[in-house]
Amino acid sequence: MNSPAYLELKRLVEEHLLDFLPEIDPMSRTLQESMSYSLSAGGKRIRPVLLLAACRLAGGDLAFALPFACAAEYIHTYSLIHDDLPSMDDDDLRRGKATNHIVYGEAMAILAGDGLLSAAYELMTKQMLMYLDDSLSLRRMAGACYELSKGSGVRGMIAGQVADIEAEGKDCSKEMLAFIHNNKTAALIKAVLLAGCTLGGGSASLREDLYFYGENVGLAFQIIDDILDITGDEAVLGKRIESDAQAGKATFPECFGLEDAKLKAAELLGEARERMLKYEDDAEIFTLLIDFLEGEIEQ
């Protein structure tokens, strides 16, 4: 993940991530601080980088897609703030730093998450208003906004989170476990890929390939996260380990065993890699992510 190609897009996102936030009245400065705290906490910026990479693979302009990439990171960060709350996963460490509610209190953390989610849509719709006289660009932006809305909403990430909560401490079928992971994690990853493809004017075949890639990599991503919760180093991960078992979470290692979970993740990543071979060097960032995740399996 330290390749020049990946770092170029990551740097582009981080240079503008705070710039696109709406101006908040000084009377609500704590909200500004709380939102900025979690946005600036670091991370790999996988989702916005994938959006930009998909747009570029489709032949699009990175500057055109950048606000949507930042909006995707706002959505992802809001979900992390809420996930860490005592009523959800009850985590006190994220990316090696105290979680938002530990620093600012539970009520402010909820509002910071709400603020980031609304900021994402304010940013995307603001961009659309600037292109009212350009019907093609406007349609692409509206399509990207729809993909991010669907992937992060009640037919995507939130649906998976609900199922995840309701499955705690219960026997979980293979079908339910797949539903949880495909929605809780893979849905937003697929959404950023499809949004980037839409912004770049990508073909139907590229869209199909990116959907397949996102579904496989997204599911593998969550399986590997579950594996690392058992085998990982807390100092390296920047978050607490063994939290899934303590919460009675339904995970692939819990349901199928650690070794089978590793095999499943590797299989999914292999299929995703094969699908992107046709794009050769243009798919560098997509294969880099697979390389990184394959390395995580055996840590």
C-alpha positions as CSV (number, residue, x, y, z in Angstrom):
1,M,0.0,0.0,0.0
2,N,3.1,2.2,-0.1
3,S,3.4,2.2,-3.9
4,P,3.6,5.6,-5.7
5,A,0.3,4.9,-7.5
6,Y,-1.6,4.3,-4.3
7,L,0.1,7.1,-2.4
8,E,-0.7,9.6,-5.2
9,L,-4.4,9.1,-4.8
10,K,-4.3,8.8,-1.0
11,R,-2.4,12.1,-0.8
12,L,-4.9,13.8,-3.1
13,V,-7.7,12.8,-0.8
14,E,-5.9,13.8,2.4
15,E,-4.9,17.2,1.0
16,H,-8.6,18.1,0.4
17,L,-10.5,16.0,2.9
18,L,-11.0,18.9,5.4
19,D,-11.4,21.5,2.7
20,F,-14.7,20.1,1.5
21,L,-16.3,20.2,5.0
22,P,-19.1,22.7,5.2
23,E,-18.3,25.9,7.2
24,I,-19.7,25.4,10.7
25,D,-20.6,28.4,12.9
26,P,-18.1,29.1,15.7
27,M,-21.0,28.6,18.1
28,S,-20.8,24.9,17.3
29,R,-17.0,24.7,17.2
30,T,-16.9,21.5,19.3
31,L,-18.8,19.8,16.5
32,Q,-16.2,21.0,14.0
33,E,-13.4,19.7,16.2
34,S,-15.1,16.3,16.8
35,M,-15.7,15.7,13.0
36,S,-12.2,16.8,12.1
37,Y,-10.7,14.7,14.9
38,S,-12.0,11.4,13.4
39,L,-11.4,12.5,9.8
40,S,-7.8,13.3,10.6
41,A,-7.1,10.1,12.6
42,G,-5.3,8.5,9.7
43,G,-6.1,5.2,8.0
44,K,-5.5,3.8,4.5
45,R,-8.3,5.8,2.8
46,I,-9.1,2.6,0.8
47,R,-12.6,3.6,-0.1
48,P,-11.9,7.1,-1.6
49,V,-8.8,5.8,-3.3
50,L,-10.8,3.0,-4.9
51,L,-13.4,5.5,-6.1
52,L,-10.7,7.6,-7.8
53,A,-9.0,4.5,-9.2
54,A,-12.3,3.3,-10.7
55,C,-13.0,6.7,-12.2
56,R,-9.5,6.8,-13.8
57,L,-9.9,3.2,-15.1
58,A,-13.1,4.3,-16.7
59,G,-11.3,7.2,-18.4
60,G,-12.6,9.9,-16.2
61,D,-11.1,13.0,-14.5
62,L,-9.8,12.8,-11.0
63,A,-10.7,16.4,-10.2
64,F,-14.2,15.7,-11.2
65,A,-14.5,12.7,-8.9
66,L,-12.5,14.1,-5.9
67,P,-15.5,15.6,-4.0
68,F,-17.3,12.3,-4.2
69,A,-14.2,10.5,-3.0
70,C,-14.1,12.8,0.0
71,A,-17.8,12.3,0.6
72,A,-17.3,8.6,0.6
73,E,-14.7,9.0,3.3
74,Y,-17.1,11.2,5.3
75,I,-19.6,8.4,5.1
76,H,-17.1,5.7,6.1
77,T,-15.8,7.8,9.1
78,Y,-19.3,8.5,10.3
79,S,-19.9,4.7,10.3
80,L,-16.7,4.2,12.3
81,I,-17.7,6.8,14.9
82,H,-21.1,5.2,15.4
83,D,-19.7,1.6,15.4
84,D,-17.4,2.5,18.2
85,L,-20.2,3.8,20.5
86,P,-21.0,2.0,23.7
87,S,-24.4,0.9,22.3
88,M,-22.7,-0.6,19.3
89,D,-19.2,-2.2,19.4
90,D,-18.1,-0.3,22.5
91,D,-14.5,0.3,21.4
92,D,-12.2,2.9,23.0
93,L,-9.4,2.7,20.4
94,R,-9.5,3.3,16.6
95,R,-6.4,3.7,14.4
96,G,-4.3,3.9,17.5
97,K,-6.1,6.8,18.9
98,A,-8.9,7.2,21.5
99,T,-12.3,6.8,19.8
100,N,-14.5,9.9,19.3
101,H,-16.8,9.3,22.2
102,I,-13.9,8.8,24.6
103,V,-12.6,12.3,23.6
104,Y,-15.8,14.2,23.1
105,G,-18.5,12.2,24.9
106,E,-21.1,9.9,23.5
107,A,-23.6,12.7,22.6
108,M,-21.1,14.7,20.6
109,A,-19.8,11.6,18.9
110,I,-23.3,10.8,17.7
111,L,-23.7,14.3,16.4
112,A,-20.3,14.2,14.7
113,G,-21.3,11.1,12.9
114,D,-24.6,12.7,11.9
115,G,-22.7,15.8,10.8
116,L,-20.3,13.8,8.6
117,L,-23.1,11.9,6.9
118,S,-25.1,15.1,6.2
119,A,-21.9,16.8,5.0
120,A,-21.3,14.0,2.5
121,Y,-24.7,14.7,0.9
122,E,-24.3,18.4,1.1
123,L,-21.0,18.1,-0.8
124,M,-22.3,15.8,-3.5
125,T,-25.5,17.9,-4.1
126,K,-23.5,21.1,-4.1
127,Q,-21.3,19.7,-6.9
128,M,-24.4,18.7,-8.9
129,L,-25.8,22.3,-8.6
130,M,-22.6,23.5,-10.3
131,Y,-23.3,21.4,-13.4
132,L,-27.0,22.1,-14.0
133,D,-26.1,23.2,-17.6
134,D,-24.1,20.1,-18.3
135,S,-26.6,17.3,-18.5
136,L,-24.0,14.5,-19.0
137,S,-21.9,15.5,-16.0
138,L,-25.0,16.0,-13.9
139,R,-26.3,12.5,-14.7
140,R,-23.0,11.0,-13.8
141,M,-22.9,12.8,-10.5
142,A,-26.5,11.9,-9.7
143,G,-25.7,8.3,-10.5
144,A,-22.6,8.3,-8.2
145,C,-24.6,9.9,-5.4
146,Y,-27.2,7.2,-5.8
147,E,-24.6,4.4,-5.6
148,L,-23.1,5.9,-2.4
149,S,-26.6,6.4,-0.9
150,K,-27.7,2.8,-1.6
151,G,-24.4,1.2,-0.5
152,S,-24.3,3.0,2.8
153,G,-28.0,2.9,3.6
154,V,-30.8,0.6,4.5
155,R,-30.2,-1.7,1.5
156,G,-26.5,-1.9,2.2
157,M,-24.2,-1.0,5.2
158,I,-26.9,-0.2,7.7
159,A,-28.9,-3.4,6.8
160,G,-25.7,-5.4,7.5
161,Q,-25.1,-3.6,10.8
162,V,-28.6,-4.4,11.9
163,A,-28.3,-8.1,11.1
164,D,-24.8,-8.1,12.8
165,I,-26.3,-6.8,16.0
166,E,-29.3,-9.1,16.0
167,A,-27.1,-12.1,15.3
168,E,-24.9,-11.5,18.4
169,G,-24.8,-14.5,20.7
170,K,-26.9,-16.7,18.4
171,D,-26.3,-19.6,16.0
172,C,-25.8,-18.0,12.6
173,S,-26.4,-19.7,9.3
174,K,-24.0,-19.5,6.4
175,E,-26.6,-17.5,4.5
176,M,-27.0,-15.0,7.3
177,L,-23.3,-14.6,7.8
178,A,-22.8,-13.9,4.1
179,F,-25.7,-11.3,4.3
180,I,-24.0,-9.6,7.2
181,H,-20.6,-9.3,5.6
182,N,-21.8,-8.5,2.1
183,N,-23.8,-5.6,3.5
184,K,-21.9,-4.4,6.5
185,T,-18.6,-4.2,4.7
186,A,-18.7,-5.1,1.0
187,A,-21.7,-2.9,0.1
188,L,-19.8,0.4,0.6
189,I,-16.8,-0.9,-1.2
190,K,-18.9,-1.9,-4.1
191,A,-20.6,1.5,-4.0
192,V,-17.4,3.5,-4.2
193,L,-16.3,1.4,-7.2
194,L,-19.6,1.8,-9.0
195,A,-19.7,5.5,-8.2
196,G,-16.2,6.0,-9.6
197,C,-17.1,4.0,-12.7
198,T,-20.2,6.1,-13.2
199,L,-18.3,9.4,-12.8
200,G,-15.8,8.3,-15.3
201,G,-18.4,7.2,-17.8
202,G,-17.3,3.5,-17.7
203,S,-18.8,0.8,-19.8
204,A,-21.3,-1.8,-18.7
205,S,-18.6,-4.5,-18.8
206,L,-16.2,-2.4,-16.6
207,R,-19.1,-1.8,-14.2
208,E,-19.7,-5.6,-14.0
209,D,-16.1,-6.3,-13.4
210,L,-15.8,-3.7,-10.7
211,Y,-19.0,-5.0,-9.0
212,F,-17.5,-8.5,-8.9
213,Y,-14.2,-7.2,-7.7
214,G,-15.9,-5.2,-4.9
215,E,-18.1,-8.0,-3.8
216,N,-15.2,-10.4,-3.5
217,V,-12.7,-8.0,-2.0
218,G,-15.3,-6.6,0.4
219,L,-16.2,-10.0,1.7
220,A,-12.6,-11.0,2.0
221,F,-11.8,-7.7,3.8
222,Q,-14.3,-8.5,6.5
223,I,-13.2,-12.1,6.9
224,I,-9.6,-10.9,7.2
225,D,-10.7,-8.3,9.8
226,D,-12.4,-11.2,11.8
227,I,-9.2,-13.3,11.5
228,L,-7.0,-10.4,12.7
229,D,-9.3,-9.9,15.7
230,I,-8.0,-13.4,16.7
231,T,-4.4,-13.4,15.4
232,G,-3.5,-9.7,15.1
233,D,-1.2,-7.4,17.0
234,E,-3.2,-4.7,18.8
235,A,-0.3,-2.2,18.5
236,V,-0.2,-2.8,14.7
237,L,-3.9,-2.8,14.2
238,G,-4.5,0.3,16.3
239,K,-7.6,-1.2,17.9
240,R,-8.5,-3.8,20.5
241,I,-8.4,-7.5,19.6
242,E,-10.7,-10.4,20.6
243,S,-13.6,-8.0,20.8
244,D,-15.7,-10.1,18.4
245,A,-15.6,-13.1,20.7
246,Q,-16.4,-11.0,23.7
247,A,-19.4,-9.5,22.0
248,G,-20.6,-12.9,20.6
249,K,-20.3,-11.7,17.0
250,A,-21.1,-14.0,14.1
251,T,-17.8,-14.3,12.2
252,F,-16.3,-16.7,9.6
253,P,-13.6,-17.9,12.0
254,E,-16.2,-18.6,14.7
255,C,-18.6,-20.4,12.3
256,F,-16.1,-22.3,10.1
257,G,-12.8,-22.3,11.9
258,L,-9.7,-20.1,11.5
259,E,-8.1,-22.1,8.7
260,D,-11.3,-22.4,6.6
261,A,-11.8,-18.6,7.0
262,K,-8.3,-18.0,5.7
263,L,-8.9,-20.3,2.7
264,K,-12.2,-18.6,1.9
265,A,-10.5,-15.1,2.0
266,A,-7.7,-16.3,-0.2
267,E,-10.2,-17.8,-2.7
268,L,-12.2,-14.6,-2.9
269,L,-9.1,-12.5,-3.5
270,G,-7.8,-14.9,-6.1
271,E,-11.1,-14.6,-8.0
272,A,-11.0,-10.8,-7.8
273,R,-7.4,-10.8,-9.1
274,E,-8.3,-13.0,-12.0
275,R,-11.2,-10.8,-13.0
276,M,-9.0,-7.7,-13.2
277,L,-6.1,-9.3,-15.2
278,K,-7.5,-8.0,-18.5
279,Y,-6.8,-4.4,-17.4
280,E,-3.1,-5.2,-16.9
281,D,-1.1,-2.2,-15.6
282,D,-4.3,0.0,-15.5
283,A,-5.5,-2.2,-12.6
284,E,-2.4,-1.6,-10.5
285,I,-4.2,-0.2,-7.5
286,F,-6.8,-2.9,-7.5
287,T,-4.1,-5.6,-7.5
288,L,-2.1,-3.8,-4.8
289,L,-5.1,-4.0,-2.5
290,I,-5.3,-7.7,-3.1
291,D,-1.6,-8.1,-2.4
292,F,-2.0,-6.2,0.8
293,L,-4.9,-8.3,2.0
294,E,-3.3,-11.6,1.1
295,G,-0.3,-10.5,3.3
296,E,-2.7,-9.8,6.1
297,I,-4.2,-13.3,6.1
298,E,-1.0,-14.9,7.4
299,Q,0.0,-12.3,9.9
